Amino acid sequence: MSIQGQSYINGQWVVPTGGKFSSWNPVTDSAIAEVSSCTREDVETAANAAAAAMPVLRAKSTDDIAKLLNTIADEIEALGSELIETGMAETGLPEARLIGERGRTCGQIRAFANLVADGSYLQASIDLAQPDRQPLPKPDIRACFQPLGPIAVFGASNFPFAFGCLGGDTAAALAAGNAVIAKGHPSHPQTSSLFAKATATAIEKCDFPTATFSLLQGSGHELGTALVEHEAIKAVGFTGSLGGGRALMDIAAKRATPIPVYAEMGSVNPVFVMPDALDNNLDDIAAGLAGSIVMGTGQFCTSPGLVVTLKSELAEKTAAHLSEQPQGVMLNPGIASALNSGIQERLGNSKVELLTGGLAKETPLKPCNSLMKVSAETFLSDDELLEELFGPVSLVVECDSVTQMQAVAKHIQGNLTATIHTQAFDDDAVKSLLAALSATTGRVLFNGYPTGVEVCPSMVHGGPYPASSSATATSVGTAAINRFVSRVAYQNCPDNLLPAALQNANPLGIWRLVDGEFSQTTV
Amino acid sequence: MSIQGQSYINGQWVVPTGGKFSSWNPVTDSAIAEVSSCTREDVETAANAAAAAMPVLRAKSTDDIAKLLNTIADEIEALGSELIETGMAETGLPEARLIGERGRTCGQIRAFANLVADGSYLQASIDLAQPDRQPLPKPDIRACFQPLGPIAVFGASNFPFAFGCLGGDTAAALAAGNAVIAKGHPSHPQTSSLFAKATATAIEKCDFPTATFSLLQGSGHELGTALVEHEAIKAVGFTGSLGGGRALMDIAAKRATPIPVYAEMGSVNPVFVMPDALDNNLDDIAAGLAGSIVMGTGQFCTSPGLVVTLKSELAEKTAAHLSEQPQGVMLNPGIASALNSGIQERLGNSKVELLTGGLAKETPLKPCNSLMKVSAETFLSDDELLEELFGPVSLVVECDSVTQMQAVAKHIQGNLTATIHTQAFDDDAVKSLLAALSATTGRVLFNGYPTGVEVCPSMVHGGPYPASSSATATSVGTAAINRFVSRVAYQNCPDNLLPAALQNANPLGIWRLVDGEFSQTTV
């Protein structure tokens, strides 16, 4: 039996009874296979099974969970070339990119395995009793993170592996000890099925509950709505558009029991090129920008959609470099058509000047690498120019002064990234620009390009709304686990009944806050 | 000029132009003074001033903030007997209680000062560059917490000091470096004005922006709605009823830019008395329960509203102890009337047996200490019995078996606390009860009573909805600061432009995660 495109619910491969949709090859612009959508009943089955699995998952040790994660990574690698070939067919992404993305995907799963095996992420805290304290004795109070409950994850289209149904959100949620129900992106259902197959094998090998992971396939909004509405679901991870993320936030907020939606959404990722950088480094920056703009055919969350600088040759030089970049292919007809409409609308603005590219010539699936420019005055007065165009397109905002560049920085709200090109590190203008950007941005870069998101403990891939739904959370890096935990305190609890992280002997050997001081000792 | 009952907005004492309401003495059941409510325009003034103050606040050092907090605590103490007398008049709470609560209030403000001065709460994390890494160099990435932006705080009525306009939420939000706009509870406007006066003096002494703290007085929903709707506000802290908290959550979720509402709401705080405890300790537990039920006239968030046990003498013995407890006074006519209606409704249920107390005899402001009992069968089939009655009232649920006690535990969702009385720590029934409760409760206690919430790093005063709006957050204890921060990453940022917490020399001397390992060293 081929499982490609099927759904995987509580240990069973299922051809659901909902509407059909087609997996699409964007390079050949043709259908690959017909796939069936899950229904509200499938959500019910998956969610109830996930809830029933939670007590078993809560009892798993950190070593058990680390082993599951490592086995999932091994099984993904064991899929071999079938995964790469299926991904290429369904996304149009080149082989080298997908091989690299598989490495990143397995790497981040293993990073979570290491984090869990280490155990310090549990943020264990112990306040010892003081029976003689006046006027009242102080009880023994201890707290640590625990699994939050079944988590729903919405896979993204643009990173079918690293942000797909076994991407960072699922890895983080599993690492925290949760059951996960992933909605695969309809752009790549066969790819999603392969990830589910690898995960199912790992679950069986590691003796975890079958409902630890379910995959629901589907297109349209109904399935996602049913999933977020289900009372068994305790939090949601999402990567995608602002419209999609906000819709899920609204659904979650209206539940009888509201839940958090961690949505990583749109961003224009402004790049500020300061006067000294224009003087000393203009051509290098123009080339770097062009390369960053076309990376992944512009379909990176961190694609630089806005360049803010003084009137200079930067826009024209960047356009020249951009016109030399190879033309890419969009991931699917929906994204391609949205980009084309966005470009069309922007070109309809007489105050926007097109420097290179423009509307797609043959098919929206093959967009032109495009650069436009606009004056700061226009930019500051037209909020439509704040909108993200998801694709290989950027807008240069030309300012009269550094002061006007500051005004532009304050005008742009909520970004995943912001970049400053300068070597004038003692300049007050740079300091005040940084101050403004760090209040509205998840990650501020110096002298680089925003595409490329390192997976490490210090990464913040998030930022104020509309970049994400939470200015404190990250969806990349090991801190992403903090989204999917609850915190429970135990007062005067006998040692044998405490979670291992809180027991006197510190059997996990982890860092704990003991009476407010970090230590790795027993108590 | 007397400032009592006035609002304090961006450094100005204001008699606003909104509707009038009366401060009420619940002991004498009479009005104290007429107070004017703030309007939407006052919100506008306060919120814009708070937003304008944020850049100045972001530039304050941890030492500056610690000094402000310590000075606020000093100034609160300097209010002397006026604060205690005003609080007594407006709340009916006895002198000893308010003196104790003032100690706790200043203690928690100073605890935040120590936390901030220490600096490790910033969760600084540094991943050093690896320029030679293959296939791509690894950039230098560092992240830490930063202020989130102006925070709105809704003071509670039941702890006019510790959860009032200068209570834990405000202390946590100021500690994180934020401007705060507090809505004082209309039950005690003169008390709120005194706290604002102390804070204003401290702000001036420490040279902080005047808009660091504003106090808006008001009754009715309009003012709170305007405050949560204001786009300058970035998060909300609330302590109060489920209805009030949920209303604010809904308003916040509908904003153009949704924000988190950290609401600590209702809870029935079940106490499970296991068979061995009935055998060995029944009378002590009955006495302890009675004392806990009447504490603060039952107006503690953690008041034990539910006792779950086997059929036994526990209910009758607890009723006997309860009937010997002195009668208290409710905080205000609104709470008193809600309690009386709740008792009336419950007594209308023929399956509920009244053991002591009942409806108030003279005035709802002086409720009877009441205990009712019901069979587990009835309890499991009637969701109205899950509702919290806020006052000196509890309900004993009598079960046929320990298995039925487990069923009751699974039926009760989302509590601030749950308590288990037992010494049978190796008993499987205790283990499975604890497993069920730790999935739905913020704090699980053994052999104690839930009233009394220790202020310490390990405290969790929160829990799954409807106990609170977030299963990860706490509103008591130093971890409460985590609700009011954003997280920002810096990539390849020059050392002199980094926040002090992330600089190479570790000038704050704090614990940092360096390449994933805790250390206090330089890098």
Contacts between the chains, C-beta under 8 A, distances in Angstrom:
chain1	res1	chain2	res2	distance
A	54	B	439	7.1
A	55	B	435	6.2
A	55	B	436	7.9
A	55	B	439	7.6
A	58	B	435	6.7
A	58	B	438	8.0
A	58	B	439	6.8
A	59	B	435	7.4
A	100	B	135	7.8
A	120	B	518	7.3
A	125	B	457	5.0
A	125	B	458	4.1
A	125	B	479	7.6
A	126	B	458	6.2
A	127	B	454	7.3
A	127	B	456	4.3
A	127	B	457	6.3
A	127	B	458	4.5
A	127	B	459	7.9
A	135	B	100	7.8
A	136	B	452	7.3
A	138	B	454	6.3
A	138	B	456	7.8
A	139	B	445	7.9
A	139	B	448	6.7
A	139	B	454	6.3
A	141	B	443	7.8
A	141	B	454	5.7
A	141	B	456	6.0
A	141	B	458	4.4
A	141	B	459	6.0
A	142	B	458	5.4
A	143	B	458	4.3
A	143	B	459	7.3
A	143	B	460	5.3
A	143	B	479	7.9
A	145	B	472	7.9
A	146	B	438	6.7
A	146	B	439	7.7
A	148	B	471	6.1
A	148	B	472	7.5
A	149	B	439	7.5
A	234	B	471	7.4
A	249	B	253	7.1
A	249	B	258	6.1
A	250	B	253	6.9
A	250	B	254	8.0
A	253	B	249	7.1
A	253	B	250	7.0
A	253	B	253	3.4
A	253	B	254	7.8
A	253	B	258	7.4
A	254	B	253	7.8
A	257	B	413	7.9
A	257	B	414	7.7
A	257	B	464	7.9
A	257	B	465	4.8
A	257	B	466	7.5
A	258	B	249	6.1
A	258	B	253	7.5
A	258	B	465	6.5
A	258	B	469	7.0
A	260	B	470	7.3
A	413	B	257	7.9
A	414	B	257	7.7
A	425	B	494	4.2
A	425	B	496	5.9
A	425	B	497	5.9
A	426	B	496	7.1
A	430	B	497	7.3
A	431	B	497	6.7
A	434	B	497	5.7
A	435	B	55	6.2
A	435	B	58	6.7
A	435	B	59	7.4
A	436	B	55	7.9
A	438	B	58	7.9
A	438	B	146	6.6
A	438	B	488	5.1
A	438	B	490	7.9
A	439	B	54	7.0
A	439	B	55	7.6
A	439	B	58	6.8
A	439	B	146	7.7
A	439	B	149	7.5
A	441	B	488	6.9
A	442	B	487	7.6
A	442	B	488	6.7
A	442	B	489	6.5
A	443	B	141	7.8
A	443	B	488	7.3
A	443	B	489	4.1
A	443	B	490	7.5
A	443	B	491	6.0
A	444	B	488	6.9
A	444	B	489	7.4
A	444	B	490	5.5
A	444	B	491	7.0
A	444	B	493	6.8
A	445	B	139	7.8
A	445	B	490	8.0
A	445	B	491	4.1
A	445	B	492	6.4
A	445	B	493	8.0
A	446	B	490	7.9
A	446	B	491	6.9
A	446	B	492	4.8
A	446	B	493	5.3
A	446	B	494	6.6
A	446	B	497	7.9
A	447	B	492	6.3
A	448	B	139	6.7
A	448	B	491	6.5
A	448	B	492	5.9
A	452	B	136	7.3
A	454	B	127	7.3
A	454	B	138	6.3
A	454	B	139	6.3
A	454	B	141	5.7
A	454	B	491	8.0
A	456	B	127	4.3
A	456	B	138	7.8
A	456	B	141	6.0
A	456	B	516	7.8
A	457	B	125	5.0
A	457	B	127	6.2
A	457	B	513	5.5
A	457	B	516	5.3
A	458	B	125	4.2
A	458	B	126	6.2
A	458	B	127	4.5
A	458	B	141	4.5
A	458	B	142	5.4
A	458	B	143	4.3
A	458	B	489	5.9
A	458	B	513	7.6
A	459	B	127	7.9
A	459	B	141	6.1
A	459	B	143	7.3
A	459	B	489	6.0
A	460	B	143	5.3
A	460	B	487	5.2
A	460	B	488	6.3
A	460	B	489	3.8
A	462	B	487	7.4
A	464	B	257	7.9
A	464	B	486	7.0
A	465	B	257	4.8
A	465	B	258	6.5
A	466	B	257	7.5
A	469	B	258	7.0
A	470	B	260	7.3
A	471	B	148	6.1
A	471	B	234	7.4
A	471	B	486	3.9
A	471	B	487	7.4
A	472	B	145	7.9
A	472	B	148	7.5
A	472	B	482	7.7
A	472	B	485	6.0
A	472	B	486	5.7
A	472	B	487	5.2
A	473	B	487	7.6
A	474	B	487	6.8
A	474	B	489	8.0
A	478	B	516	7.8
A	479	B	125	7.6
A	479	B	143	7.9
A	479	B	487	7.6
A	482	B	472	7.7
A	485	B	472	6.0
A	486	B	464	7.0
A	486	B	471	3.9
A	486	B	472	5.7
A	487	B	442	7.6
A	487	B	460	5.2
A	487	B	462	7.4
A	487	B	471	7.4
A	487	B	472	5.2
A	487	B	473	7.6
A	487	B	474	6.8
A	487	B	479	7.6
A	488	B	438	5.1
A	488	B	441	6.9
A	488	B	442	6.7
A	488	B	443	7.3
A	488	B	444	6.8
A	488	B	460	6.3
A	489	B	442	6.5
A	489	B	443	4.1
A	489	B	444	7.4
A	489	B	458	5.9
A	489	B	459	6.0
A	489	B	460	3.8
A	490	B	438	7.9
A	490	B	443	7.4
A	490	B	444	5.5
A	490	B	445	8.0
A	490	B	446	7.9
A	491	B	443	6.0
A	491	B	444	7.0
A	491	B	445	4.1
A	491	B	446	6.9
A	491	B	448	6.5
A	491	B	454	7.9
A	492	B	445	6.4
A	492	B	446	4.8
A	492	B	447	6.3
A	492	B	448	5.9
A	493	B	444	6.7
A	493	B	445	8.0
A	493	B	446	5.3
A	494	B	425	4.2
A	494	B	446	6.6
A	496	B	425	5.9
A	496	B	426	7.1
A	497	B	425	6.0
A	497	B	430	7.3
A	497	B	431	6.7
A	497	B	434	5.7
A	497	B	446	7.9
A	511	B	518	5.3
A	513	B	457	5.5
A	513	B	458	7.6
A	516	B	456	7.8
A	516	B	457	5.3
A	516	B	478	7.8
A	518	B	120	7.3
A	518	B	511	5.3
A	518	B	518	6.2
